[in-house]
Amino acid sequence: MNPVALITGASRGIGRGIALELAELGYDLMLNFVRDARAAQAASRAALAIARQFGPPIRVVTCRADLSLATDRQSLIESTRATFGRLDLLVNNAGVAPSVRADILDATEESFDRLMAVNLKGPYFLTQLAAKWMIDQVRGHPGAAKAAAAHRAGGRARPVRPKIINIASISAYALSVNRGDYCIAKAGLSMVTALFAARLAAYGIHVYEIRPGVIATDMTRPVKAKYDRLIAGGLTPIARWGTPRDVGKAVAAIAQDLLPFSTGEVLNVDGGFHLRRL
Ligand code: NAP
C-alpha cells in the first residue's frame, strides 16, 4: 500500500513541485486546488508520468476546495478519507499574495481578512481536522508500534508516522511594509507549526515548516524584474531564483523520515537569504 499525501494548492507553482517529488517517492496524492481545474488535471498527469518512470503505480486525485471555508475543508478531508482511507502526510501549501501591494498606512481590512482566511485560518483548521484523523490512525494501526520500534532500532520497516508540513515563507520574519497582511499571516503560520508540533509529538506525529525564499511561480511573476535585480545585486548567497522542485525536495526529505528526532523544525529553502552578513 502506498503512503498518502494531501497537498493543498497543488495545481500550480510550489504545490505542483511538491506533488512531483512525492510522486517520485511513490506517494498516492490528493491534489487540492480552488479555481484552476485544468492546471490541477495537468499536475495530476505530470505526477502519474513521473511515478511511471520511478516505480510502482500511484493514484492521483484532484479535489476542488476553498480552504478559507470550513465546509470545504471538511469535504476535502472527507474526500481524502473516502478515496484513500488513510493520510500519511499533510502539506499546507495553498496561499495567496495580496491583490494589491499597499503600504501599511493605507492597507485595507478587506485584504487583511482575505489573507488571514486563506493563509492562516485555512491551514490552522485543516491541520486540526487532519491531526484528529492522524491520531486515530496512529492509535488504531496494528503495525504502528512494531514499525516505530524497528525504526528506532535502525531497522528498515517502512515509516508509519504521519507528518504535517507548513509552507510558510521568509516573510514570517522578513519585513515588507507594502504587504503587512501577508507577513502577519506567515508569522502566524510559524506559530501554528510550533503549537501542533508540541501537541502532536506524543502521538509520534511530527510537524515541520518550510520557509521558501524567492521562488519562480505565478505568485512572483508580477515582481520578476524587481527580484531579478535584487538577486543580481547579491540578495541571496546562492545567486538564482528558487524553483518549485527545490521546495519539493525539502518536503521529500521530511516525507522519507530523514528528520526523525526533529519536530517544529524550520527548513529554510531560500538560497541562504536568512544568513546575516556584514
Ligand atoms: P501560486 O503559484 O500562486 O499557486 C497558489 C496555489 O494555491 C494554487 O494551486 C491555487 O489554486 C491555490 N490556492 C489559492 N487560494 C486557495 C484557496 N482559497 N483554497 C485552496 N487553494 C488555493 O503560489 P506559489 O508561489 O506556488 O505559493 C505556494 C505557497 O508558497 C503559498 O503559501 C505562498 O505563500 C508560499 N510561498 C511562495 C513563495 C514564492 O516566492 N513563490 C515564497 C515563499 C512562500 P488555483 O490554481 O486553483 O488557483
Boltz pocket constraint, residues with backbone or C-beta under 6 A from the ligand:
constraints:
  - pocket:
      binder: B
      contacts: [[A, 8], [A, 9], [A, 10], [A, 11], [A, 12], [A, 13], [A, 14], [A, 15], [A, 32], [A, 33], [A, 34], [A, 35], [A, 36], [A, 37], [A, 39], [A, 65], [A, 66], [A, 67], [A, 68], [A, 92], [A, 93], [A, 94], [A, 95], [A, 96], [A, 118], [A, 167], [A, 168], [A, 169], [A, 170], [A, 211], [A, 212], [A, 213], [A, 214], [A, 215], [A, 216], [A, 217], [A, 218], [A, 219], [A, 220]]
      max_distance: 6.0
